[in-house]
Every structure is written in structure tokens, then in C-alpha cells.
């Protein structure tokens, strides 16, 4: 690498299953990338935990590898930006972990975003009907932090008292890097009911749910996106193999980092779709837009000075993985993938192509409602359940190909439902930009374009989330005056997936069936409601 061009930045992306570290230059070119797996602990249907010690260890390993792969030295990295899932970390005095596990496992100090243990607490918060709930689409989600904190306080008051700081995971990583007791406007506003437009927590809400003492357990300083939290501490610099001169940007939620990269160049009218284990749907506006069942509006939580609405699907990639593993043909798909040395989804796409060649519309009588892990948006119903209509006794390759295709279409219709709700409320979304693992699947991309009836745009950098974290680093490190300037220099447009007009009528009809399935399923639940 030419030392004259050695002002590099690093984006660290902590997802649900892995840590990714990317080294970028000021033009947005990626010089290196490293990935490390992180642990998840499933101890019940609704309980999912992680370990901050494991995440820190894997983060350090990924950073070391990325730095070496880039041929860089510590002083080459001007700044780092960090994003992470919106998971809750419990920290005691002196930085010791506080267990959040029902079994008291000491290392399990993180309640993951996907954990649904706090359903009763969610209901209690929403029963207050506090005016602050207007800024989360009308009600808090079980995936947010106040229900989780309240669950700990109710079930384990001794542990709650031992907690010195509750952090969102991105803020914990910034604290671990800098020792700075700060929080991001993104994390607090989107997941803690912080009212960024008023620079305060909603006192009436937290008092009514007996969490007034929480204010003393979260960082006092709330920093805007693009700001510097501080330099790397000597301890963190040594662990990461970086320099104490390296600046650490204020943290951000992982999906929001992706949204920052996807739509900063053209914010209004654009939807950022960040796909992964779950799907997130980001749309910004100059003025607040209240969308029932869609989180927000949040001020400054993704693009400074703009209001954010955030929709989502609680299970997306996770649902596809679960679905295909239920089939008797799953082992055969694995075997073919191993022989061909390709991803199993490439095999499934070939099976779908073969099925479509014989049956042009193989899912016309097979419909999926993909609410297997609840409906985050626009129904805001964690108790919703998945549904399949049109099953036969079909097995084998065709059976797997058919349900796989129907599930992809269902995920696309779920996004269409969210976009419809946003537009009905006042957004004018006419452009979809997508990133995440799903963009590597051409069948998924084509079905989404067809289901929406519009083209899907990509950015050149395939890991837009890590790039979003790098934009924060480049701004906090002084390489650019603001995030818009950083995005203009570092984000380049990529390819486009064009929708097929001839498919429009078919998908419009299937979408109507999709919407009706929710009502049917709710009637079924109501019919059995007294049988607890």
C-alpha cells in the first residue's frame, strides 16, 4: 500500500451471527475484510442470549486479520466506526458482566434483539397508552430495550441493582473501545424510547412502569451520528492492534448503518431494505410521519436532521433457513451443494428453475404468511404466527422448491405491506435500495422486484453495513465535514434488478391472498383464546 494514501478507516459490524471488520479508504474502496463467528445461546423458544466477552474476543481477532490483510499498520487507521444489533448488555461496577440468563450463567450478559421473553412487560408498557408511544408506531416492541430491562428488574431485582450500566450493544462496544460513558442518538431513540427531538427520556412513561431509576443506569451523554466518542484507550488499542491516536465514532445500530450507506445520496422517497436474519426497512422524511405499526418517527437516528421510520420482519433469512430444513429433500440439497462446491441456495434456485420450466406459476395455490416469529411491522404483533395455505402430499425436490419459492414471495409481500403502510401515512416511497445476504441470491432479488413492481437498486460495495460504519469513522475522524459528504465520496451505485411487468397481475393477486391470511389466522387464534 502507498503510505502517501494511508489515511484509512475501519468499519466494524457486529451482526447476529458474526463480527465483520472492513478496511476502507476515503474513496470507499475496501482494502480488506475479515469475519469471525459469535456465539448465540438458545435456552428456550423465546430466549436468545450472547456473551460480551465472546463478542469482544472475536472483534479483536477480526480487526487483527483485516489490518494484516490490508497490509496496513496501526497508525494507518485514522478512525473506526462500530455498528451492532440492538441487543441489551448488562454491566456491573468495574465493568464486570451481570448475567441476564434465567439460569444465572455468568458469561451470558446480553439479551439479543430477537429474544421475546419480555412479552408481559411489553404489554404492561403499552397498556399505559403514554403519549411517548406515538414515536414508536403506537406501541413498544418486545424486541426493544425497556421491556427487557423491566423483565430483569421484576424477575431478578438483585441483579438489576448490581447493574451500573445498561448498554445497547453498539454503545457497549464504543465504551469498551474508549472508556467513554456515552450513548448514540440512534440506539437510545430507536430502542429506548428516548425523545431525541426533545433531548429527553419520557419521564411519565418510565415512572409509570417503575423504571425511573433506569436513568441512572444509562449513559448521560447522548451523541449525534458522525461525532467522535473519543480515542482508543490504551487497553483497547493493545487488544485491537491499533493506535491510541485512532478515533472511535459514536455507535449505530447495524441496520441503520446499512441504511446510511444506501440512501444518504437520495434520502427522501427511498426505502433502504437491509436483509439478514431479520429484515429492516428504513425511510426518512423532512417532517415526522406517524405510521401505525411502524417504529418511529425518530429524529436524527439515521441521517442527521431527518426523521426516520423503521419497519421490519422479525424473521427473514432465519425463516428461509428454517423452512428448507423441514423438507425431506434438504439432505439431498446439501449433498448436491457439496458436490458442486456451491451454496445450497444455488442448488435450490436450480430446482426452482426446473420446476418453473414445467409449471410457469408453481406457487399459484401455495401461500405463506411468514409471521413464524411474530409480525414486527405493520401489525406490531409479536403473537402472530406463520401460516401455509395450499399444502399437498408433495415431497422431494419439487416440494422443497415450491415451498422455498413461496416463502421468498411471502417475505417480499411482507415488505410490500410495510411500504404500503408507510405510503398511506404520508411517505412517497418510489425507490428501493437493498443490501445484505439476500442480495447474493438472484432468485430472491428477482421475486422481490416483481412483487414490488419496481426495480431494486444495489450499491457497489457488497457489505454496505460495514461501509456505513466506515462512513461514521471517516466523519468522526475528520476526513469529511459531515456524513452526506462522506457518503458522496465513499458510496457508489451498483447494479439494478429490473421487475418483469408481465408478472404484475400474478403478484397483485397473490398479495391480496397474503393480506387475507393474517385476518384468517387472527380469527383462528381468537377462536382458541380461552384454551390456555
C-alpha positions as CSV (number, residue, x, y, z in Angstrom):
1,X,0.0,0.0,0.0
2,X,1.2,3.5,-0.8
3,X,1.9,5.3,2.5
4,X,1.1,8.6,0.9
5,X,-2.5,7.4,0.7
6,X,-2.6,5.7,4.1
7,X,-5.5,7.5,5.8
8,X,-7.7,4.5,6.2
9,X,-10.8,3.9,8.2
10,X,-12.3,0.7,9.6
11,X,-16.0,-0.3,9.8
12,X,-16.8,-3.0,12.4
13,X,-20.2,-4.7,12.0
14,X,-21.5,-6.9,14.8
15,X,-24.4,-8.9,13.4
16,X,-26.5,-11.7,14.9
17,X,-24.1,-14.5,14.0
18,X,-20.7,-12.8,13.2
19,X,-18.4,-9.9,13.5
20,X,-17.1,-8.3,10.3
21,X,-14.3,-5.8,10.0
22,X,-13.6,-3.9,6.8
23,X,-10.7,-1.5,6.0
24,X,-11.8,1.3,3.6
25,X,-10.0,4.2,2.0
26,X,-11.6,7.7,1.6
27,X,-12.9,6.8,-1.8
28,X,-14.8,3.8,-0.3
29,X,-12.6,1.2,-1.8
30,X,-12.4,-1.9,0.5
31,X,-8.8,-3.0,1.1
32,X,-9.5,-6.0,3.4
33,X,-12.4,-7.8,5.1
34,X,-12.4,-10.3,8.0
35,X,-15.2,-12.3,9.5
36,X,-15.4,-14.2,12.9
37,X,-18.4,-16.2,14.2
38,X,-20.0,-15.2,17.5
39,X,-22.0,-17.4,19.9
40,X,-25.7,-17.5,20.5
41,X,-27.3,-19.3,23.3
42,X,-30.9,-20.6,22.8
43,X,-32.2,-21.9,26.1
44,X,-35.9,-21.7,25.3
45,X,-38.2,-20.9,22.5
46,X,-38.2,-17.2,23.3
47,X,-34.8,-16.9,25.0
48,X,-31.7,-15.9,23.0
49,X,-28.5,-14.7,24.7
50,X,-24.9,-13.8,23.9
51,X,-21.7,-13.1,25.7
52,X,-19.9,-9.7,25.5
53,X,-16.6,-11.4,26.3
54,X,-17.0,-13.7,23.2
55,X,-18.0,-10.7,21.0
56,X,-15.0,-8.6,22.1
57,X,-12.6,-11.5,21.6
58,X,-13.9,-12.2,18.1
59,X,-13.9,-8.4,17.3
60,X,-10.3,-8.2,18.2
61,X,-9.4,-11.2,16.1
62,X,-11.3,-9.8,13.1
63,X,-9.6,-6.4,13.4
64,X,-6.2,-8.0,13.6
65,X,-6.8,-10.1,10.4
66,X,-8.3,-7.2,8.5
67,X,-5.4,-5.0,9.3
68,X,-2.9,-7.6,8.3
69,X,-4.8,-8.4,5.1
70,X,-4.8,-4.7,4.1
71,X,-1.0,-4.6,4.5
72,X,-1.6,-1.7,7.0
73,X,-0.1,-0.8,10.3
74,X,-1.8,0.6,13.4
75,X,-1.1,4.3,12.5
76,X,-2.7,3.9,9.1
77,X,-6.2,3.6,10.7
78,X,-7.5,7.2,11.3
79,X,-10.8,6.1,12.9
80,X,-13.1,3.2,13.4
81,X,-16.9,3.1,13.3
82,X,-18.9,0.4,15.1
83,X,-22.4,-0.9,14.4
84,X,-24.2,-3.8,16.2
85,X,-27.5,-5.4,16.6
86,X,-29.9,-3.7,19.1
87,X,-29.2,-6.2,21.9
88,X,-29.1,-5.3,25.6
89,X,-25.8,-5.6,27.6
90,X,-25.8,-5.6,31.4
91,X,-22.6,-4.3,33.0
92,X,-21.8,-4.1,36.7
93,X,-19.3,-1.9,38.7
94,X,-15.8,-2.2,37.4
95,X,-17.1,-3.5,34.0
96,X,-17.9,-7.0,35.2
97,X,-20.7,-8.7,33.4
98,X,-24.1,-9.2,35.0
99,X,-26.0,-12.3,34.0
100,X,-29.2,-11.9,32.1
101,X,-29.8,-15.7,31.9
102,X,-32.7,-17.3,33.8
103,X,-30.2,-19.9,34.9
104,X,-27.7,-17.3,36.0
105,X,-24.9,-18.2,33.6
106,X,-22.2,-15.6,34.4
107,X,-21.0,-15.1,30.8
108,X,-24.4,-14.6,29.3
109,X,-24.8,-10.9,29.8
110,X,-26.6,-9.9,26.6
111,X,-30.3,-10.3,25.8
112,X,-30.4,-10.5,22.0
113,X,-32.8,-8.3,19.9
114,X,-34.6,-11.5,18.8
115,X,-35.3,-12.6,22.4
116,X,-39.1,-12.5,23.1
117,X,-39.0,-13.3,26.8
118,X,-40.5,-9.9,27.9
119,X,-44.0,-10.2,26.4
120,X,-45.7,-9.4,29.7
121,X,-43.6,-6.4,30.2
122,X,-44.2,-5.2,26.7
123,X,-48.0,-5.5,27.3
124,X,-47.7,-3.5,30.5
125,X,-45.8,-0.7,28.9
126,X,-48.2,-0.5,26.0
127,X,-51.2,-0.5,28.4
128,X,-50.0,2.9,29.7
129,X,-51.0,4.5,26.4
130,X,-48.4,7.1,27.2
131,X,-48.0,9.9,24.6
132,X,-44.4,8.9,24.0
133,X,-45.6,5.7,22.4
134,X,-46.7,7.8,19.4
135,X,-43.0,7.8,18.4
136,X,-42.7,4.0,18.2
137,X,-45.7,3.4,15.9
138,X,-48.1,3.3,18.8
139,X,-46.6,0.7,21.0
140,X,-43.2,-0.7,22.0
141,X,-42.0,-4.0,20.6
142,X,-40.8,-6.9,22.7
143,X,-37.5,-6.5,20.8
144,X,-36.9,-3.1,22.3
145,X,-34.9,-2.4,25.5
146,X,-37.4,-1.1,28.1
147,X,-39.4,-4.4,28.1
148,X,-36.1,-6.4,28.6
149,X,-34.9,-4.1,31.4
150,X,-38.2,-4.3,33.1
151,X,-38.1,-8.1,32.8
152,X,-34.8,-8.2,34.6
153,X,-36.0,-5.8,37.3
154,X,-39.1,-7.9,38.0
155,X,-37.5,-11.4,37.9
156,X,-34.0,-10.7,39.3
157,X,-34.1,-7.5,41.4
158,X,-30.7,-8.2,42.9
159,X,-29.1,-8.4,39.5
160,X,-30.9,-5.3,38.5
161,X,-29.4,-3.4,41.5
162,X,-25.9,-4.7,40.6
163,X,-26.1,-3.2,37.1
164,X,-24.1,0.0,36.8
165,X,-24.8,0.5,33.1
166,X,-27.3,-1.0,30.6
167,X,-25.9,-0.5,27.1
168,X,-27.2,-1.2,23.6
169,X,-24.5,-3.4,22.1
170,X,-23.1,-0.7,19.8
171,X,-22.7,1.7,22.7
172,X,-21.1,-1.1,24.8
173,X,-18.5,-1.6,22.0
174,X,-17.8,2.1,21.9
175,X,-17.4,2.1,25.7
176,X,-15.2,-1.0,25.5
177,X,-13.0,0.8,23.0
178,X,-12.8,4.2,24.6
179,X,-14.0,4.0,28.3
180,X,-16.3,6.9,27.3
181,X,-19.7,6.8,29.1
182,X,-21.7,7.8,26.1
183,X,-24.7,6.6,24.1
184,X,-25.8,7.2,20.5
185,X,-28.8,9.1,19.5
186,X,-29.6,6.2,17.2
187,X,-29.6,3.5,19.8
188,X,-31.4,5.4,22.6
189,X,-34.0,6.9,20.3
190,X,-34.8,3.7,18.3
191,X,-34.7,1.2,21.2
192,X,-35.1,3.0,24.5
193,X,-38.0,5.4,23.8
194,X,-35.6,8.4,24.1
195,X,-37.3,11.5,22.5
196,X,-34.4,12.9,20.5
197,X,-36.4,15.8,19.2
198,X,-36.8,17.0,22.8
199,X,-33.4,15.7,24.1
200,X,-35.0,13.7,27.0
201,X,-36.4,10.4,28.2
202,X,-40.2,10.4,28.6
203,X,-40.5,10.8,32.4
204,X,-44.1,10.0,32.6
205,X,-43.7,6.6,30.8
206,X,-40.7,5.4,32.7
207,X,-42.2,6.4,36.1
208,X,-45.5,4.6,35.3
209,X,-43.7,1.4,34.6
210,X,-41.4,1.7,37.7
211,X,-38.2,2.4,35.8
212,X,-37.5,5.9,37.0
213,X,-34.1,4.7,38.4
214,X,-33.1,3.5,34.9
215,X,-31.9,7.0,34.1
216,X,-29.0,6.5,36.5
217,X,-28.1,3.2,34.7
218,X,-27.7,4.5,31.1
219,X,-25.0,6.9,29.8
220,X,-25.8,10.6,30.5
221,X,-24.2,11.9,27.3
222,X,-26.1,11.3,24.1
223,X,-24.0,12.0,20.9
224,X,-25.2,12.6,17.3
225,X,-24.1,10.3,14.5
226,X,-20.9,11.3,12.9
227,X,-19.4,12.6,16.1
228,X,-16.3,11.2,17.9
229,X,-16.8,9.3,21.2
230,X,-13.1,9.5,21.9
231,X,-9.8,7.9,21.0
232,X,-9.0,4.3,21.6
233,X,-8.0,3.6,25.2
234,X,-4.5,2.1,25.7
235,X,-6.1,-1.2,26.8
236,X,-8.4,-1.4,23.7
237,X,-5.7,-0.2,21.3
238,X,-3.4,-3.0,22.5
239,X,-6.2,-5.6,22.2
240,X,-7.2,-4.5,18.7
241,X,-3.7,-3.9,17.4
242,X,-4.4,-0.3,16.7
243,X,-3.2,3.1,18.0
244,X,-4.4,5.3,20.8
245,X,-4.5,8.1,18.1
246,X,-7.3,6.2,16.3
247,X,-10.6,8.0,16.8
248,X,-13.8,6.0,17.6
249,X,-17.1,7.2,16.2
250,X,-20.3,7.2,18.1
251,X,-22.1,3.9,17.5
252,X,-25.1,2.9,15.4
253,X,-27.5,0.0,15.0
254,X,-26.4,-2.4,12.3
255,X,-29.4,-1.9,10.0
256,X,-29.2,1.8,10.4
257,X,-25.5,1.7,9.3
258,X,-26.7,-0.1,6.1
259,X,-29.5,2.4,5.6
260,X,-27.0,5.3,6.0
261,X,-24.9,3.9,3.1
262,X,-27.9,3.0,0.9
263,X,-29.9,6.2,0.9
264,X,-27.7,9.1,2.0
265,X,-27.3,10.3,-1.6
266,X,-31.1,10.5,-2.1
267,X,-32.8,10.3,1.2
268,X,-36.5,11.2,0.5
269,X,-38.6,8.8,-1.5
270,X,-36.1,6.0,-0.9
271,X,-36.5,2.8,1.1
272,X,-33.4,1.1,2.5
273,X,-34.1,-2.6,2.8
274,X,-31.4,-4.3,4.9
275,X,-31.7,-8.0,4.8
276,X,-30.3,-10.6,7.1
277,X,-31.6,-12.9,9.9
278,X,-34.4,-10.3,10.0
279,X,-35.3,-7.6,7.6
280,X,-35.3,-3.8,8.3
281,X,-37.0,-1.2,6.2
282,X,-35.7,2.4,6.6
283,X,-37.4,5.5,5.2
284,X,-36.6,9.1,6.1
285,X,-38.5,12.4,5.8
286,X,-38.0,16.1,6.4
287,X,-41.1,16.2,8.7
288,X,-42.3,13.5,11.2
289,X,-44.7,10.9,9.7
290,X,-46.7,8.7,12.1
291,X,-47.2,5.2,10.8
292,X,-49.3,2.8,12.9
293,X,-47.3,-0.4,13.5
294,X,-44.1,1.1,12.1
295,X,-41.4,2.3,14.5
296,X,-40.7,6.0,14.7
297,X,-40.6,8.7,13.7
298,X,-37.2,9.1,15.2
299,X,-35.3,12.4,14.9
300,X,-31.7,12.2,13.7
301,X,-31.5,8.4,14.3
302,X,-30.0,7.5,10.8
303,X,-29.5,10.7,8.9
304,X,-28.9,13.9,11.0
305,X,-31.7,16.4,10.7
306,X,-34.2,13.9,9.3
307,X,-36.9,11.8,10.7
308,X,-36.7,8.0,10.4
309,X,-39.5,5.4,10.2
310,X,-38.3,1.8,10.6
311,X,-40.3,-1.2,9.6
312,X,-39.2,-4.8,9.8
313,X,-39.7,-8.5,9.6
314,X,-38.6,-10.4,12.7
315,X,-37.6,-13.5,10.7
316,X,-36.3,-13.3,7.1
317,X,-33.1,-15.2,6.4
318,X,-33.8,-17.2,9.6
319,X,-37.2,-18.1,8.2
320,X,-35.8,-19.3,4.9
321,X,-33.2,-21.4,6.7
322,X,-35.9,-22.9,8.9
323,X,-38.3,-23.6,6.0
324,X,-35.9,-25.5,3.8
325,X,-34.6,-27.7,6.7
326,X,-38.1,-29.0,7.3
327,X,-38.2,-30.8,3.9
328,X,-37.3,-34.4,3.3
329,X,-35.2,-33.2,0.3
330,X,-33.0,-31.0,2.5
331,X,-30.2,-33.6,2.8
332,X,-30.2,-34.1,-1.0
333,X,-29.8,-30.3,-1.5
334,X,-26.9,-30.3,0.9
335,X,-25.3,-33.2,-1.0
336,X,-25.7,-31.5,-4.3
337,X,-24.2,-28.3,-3.0
338,X,-21.2,-30.2,-1.6
339,X,-20.6,-32.0,-4.9
340,X,-20.9,-28.7,-6.8
341,X,-18.9,-26.8,-4.2
342,X,-21.6,-24.1,-4.1
343,X,-24.1,-22.6,-1.7
344,X,-27.1,-24.7,-1.0
345,X,-29.3,-21.8,-2.2
346,X,-27.7,-22.0,-5.6
347,X,-28.9,-25.6,-5.8
348,X,-32.4,-24.6,-4.7
349,X,-32.5,-21.9,-7.3
350,X,-31.7,-24.5,-10.0
351,X,-34.5,-26.7,-8.6
352,X,-36.9,-23.8,-8.8
353,X,-35.9,-23.0,-12.4
354,X,-36.5,-26.6,-13.4
355,X,-39.9,-26.6,-11.7
356,X,-40.9,-23.3,-13.4
357,X,-39.9,-24.7,-16.7
358,X,-42.6,-27.3,-16.2
359,X,-45.1,-25.2,-14.2
360,X,-44.8,-21.5,-15.1
361,X,-46.6,-20.4,-11.9
362,X,-45.8,-23.1,-9.3
363,X,-47.0,-21.2,-6.3
364,X,-50.4,-20.1,-7.5
365,X,-52.1,-22.4,-5.0
366,X,-49.4,-22.3,-2.3
367,X,-49.4,-19.3,0.0
368,X,-47.2,-18.5,3.1
369,X,-47.8,-16.0,5.9
370,X,-44.2,-15.5,7.2
371,X,-45.0,-14.5,10.8
372,X,-43.4,-17.5,12.4
373,X,-41.5,-15.2,14.9
374,X,-44.3,-12.7,15.2
375,X,-45.1,-9.6,13.0
376,X,-42.9,-6.6,13.7
377,X,-44.5,-4.4,11.1
378,X,-47.1,-3.2,10.2
379,X,-49.2,-5.4,12.5
380,X,-46.8,-4.9,15.5
381,X,-48.0,-8.3,16.8
382,X,-45.3,-10.5,18.4
383,X,-48.0,-13.1,19.0
384,X,-48.8,-13.5,15.3
385,X,-47.9,-17.0,13.9
386,X,-46.9,-18.3,10.5
387,X,-49.4,-19.9,8.2
388,X,-49.2,-22.0,5.0
389,X,-52.3,-22.5,2.8
390,X,-52.4,-25.0,-0.1
391,X,-50.3,-27.9,1.1
392,X,-50.5,-31.2,-0.6
393,X,-48.7,-34.6,-0.1
394,X,-45.9,-33.5,-2.5
395,X,-42.4,-34.3,-1.3
396,X,-38.9,-34.4,-2.8
397,X,-37.1,-31.8,-4.9
398,X,-40.3,-30.2,-6.3
399,X,-41.9,-30.0,-2.9
400,X,-38.9,-28.2,-1.4
401,X,-38.5,-25.9,-4.5
402,X,-42.2,-24.9,-4.3
403,X,-42.3,-24.0,-0.6
404,X,-38.9,-22.3,-0.9
405,X,-40.2,-20.1,-3.7
406,X,-43.5,-19.4,-1.9
407,X,-41.6,-18.3,1.3
408,X,-39.4,-15.9,-0.7
409,X,-42.5,-14.4,-2.2
410,X,-44.1,-14.1,1.2
411,X,-41.1,-12.2,2.5
412,X,-41.4,-9.9,-0.5
413,X,-45.2,-9.3,0.2
414,X,-44.4,-8.6,3.8
415,X,-42.1,-5.8,2.7
416,X,-44.8,-4.6,0.2
417,X,-47.2,-4.4,3.2
418,X,-44.8,-2.3,5.1
419,X,-44.2,0.1,2.2
420,X,-48.0,0.4,1.6
421,X,-48.5,1.4,5.3
422,X,-45.7,4.0,5.1
423,X,-47.1,5.5,1.8
424,X,-50.6,5.5,3.2
425,X,-49.4,7.5,6.2
426,X,-47.6,10.1,4.1
427,X,-44.4,8.8,2.7
428,X,-43.8,8.8,-1.0
429,X,-41.6,5.8,-1.5
430,X,-40.8,5.1,-5.2
431,X,-37.3,3.7,-4.9
432,X,-35.9,0.6,-3.1
433,X,-32.2,0.1,-2.4
434,X,-31.2,-3.2,-0.8
435,X,-28.2,-4.7,0.9
436,X,-27.5,-7.8,2.9
437,X,-27.0,-11.5,2.4
438,X,-30.2,-11.8,0.3
439,X,-28.6,-9.6,-2.5
440,X,-26.4,-12.6,-3.3
441,X,-29.4,-14.7,-4.2
442,X,-30.7,-13.7,-7.7
443,X,-34.0,-15.6,-7.3
444,X,-34.8,-13.7,-4.1
445,X,-33.9,-10.4,-5.7
446,X,-36.0,-11.0,-8.8
447,X,-39.0,-12.1,-6.8
448,X,-38.8,-9.0,-4.6
449,X,-38.6,-6.7,-7.7
450,X,-41.6,-8.5,-9.3
451,X,-43.6,-8.4,-6.0
452,X,-43.0,-4.7,-5.6
453,X,-43.5,-3.9,-9.2
454,X,-40.4,-1.7,-9.2
455,X,-36.6,-2.1,-9.8
456,X,-34.3,-2.8,-6.9
457,X,-31.1,-0.9,-6.7
458,X,-27.8,-2.0,-5.1
459,X,-24.7,-0.2,-4.1
460,X,-21.3,-1.3,-5.4
461,X,-19.9,-2.3,-2.0
462,X,-21.5,-5.7,-1.2
463,X,-21.2,-5.2,2.6
464,X,-23.0,-1.9,2.8
465,X,-23.4,-2.2,6.6
466,X,-19.7,-2.2,7.3
467,X,-19.4,0.6,4.8
468,X,-22.0,2.6,6.8
469,X,-19.9,2.1,9.9
470,X,-16.9,3.3,7.9
471,X,-18.8,6.5,6.9
472,X,-19.2,7.3,10.6
473,X,-15.5,6.7,11.1
474,X,-14.5,8.9,8.2
475,X,-16.7,11.7,9.5
476,X,-15.7,11.4,13.2
477,X,-12.0,11.1,12.1
478,X,-12.2,14.4,10.2
479,X,-11.8,13.1,6.7
480,X,-15.1,14.7,5.8
481,X,-17.1,17.5,7.2
482,X,-20.3,15.5,7.6
483,X,-22.0,12.2,6.7
484,X,-23.5,13.4,3.5
485,X,-20.1,14.4,2.2
486,X,-18.6,11.1,3.3
487,X,-21.4,9.2,1.6
488,X,-21.0,11.2,-1.6
489,X,-17.3,10.3,-1.7
490,X,-17.4,6.7,-0.5
491,X,-20.7,5.1,-1.8
492,X,-21.0,4.2,-5.4
493,X,-24.2,2.9,-7.1
494,X,-24.2,-0.7,-8.2
495,X,-26.4,-2.9,-10.3
496,X,-30.1,-2.9,-10.7
497,X,-32.6,-5.8,-10.7
498,X,-35.5,-4.9,-13.1
499,X,-39.0,-6.0,-12.4
500,X,-40.9,-8.0,-15.0
501,X,-44.1,-6.2,-16.0
502,X,-45.7,-9.4,-17.2
503,X,-45.6,-10.8,-13.6
504,X,-47.5,-7.8,-12.1
505,X,-51.0,-9.3,-12.2
506,X,-50.0,-12.6,-10.7
507,X,-48.2,-10.9,-7.8
508,X,-51.1,-8.4,-7.2
509,X,-53.4,-11.4,-6.8
510,X,-51.1,-13.3,-4.5
511,X,-50.5,-10.2,-2.4
512,X,-54.3,-9.9,-1.8
513,X,-54.3,-13.5,-0.6
514,X,-51.3,-12.8,1.6
515,X,-53.1,-9.9,3.3
516,X,-56.2,-12.0,3.9
517,X,-54.2,-14.8,5.6
518,X,-53.4,-12.6,8.5
519,X,-57.1,-12.0,9.3
520,X,-57.8,-15.7,8.9
521,X,-55.0,-16.6,11.3
522,X,-56.2,-14.0,13.9
523,X,-59.7,-15.5,13.7
524,X,-58.2,-18.9,14.5
525,X,-56.3,-17.5,17.4
526,X,-59.4,-15.8,18.7
527,X,-61.5,-19.0,18.4
528,X,-59.0,-20.8,20.7
529,X,-58.2,-17.9,23.0
530,X,-59.9,-19.3,26.1
531,X,-58.0,-22.6,25.8
532,X,-54.8,-21.6,27.6
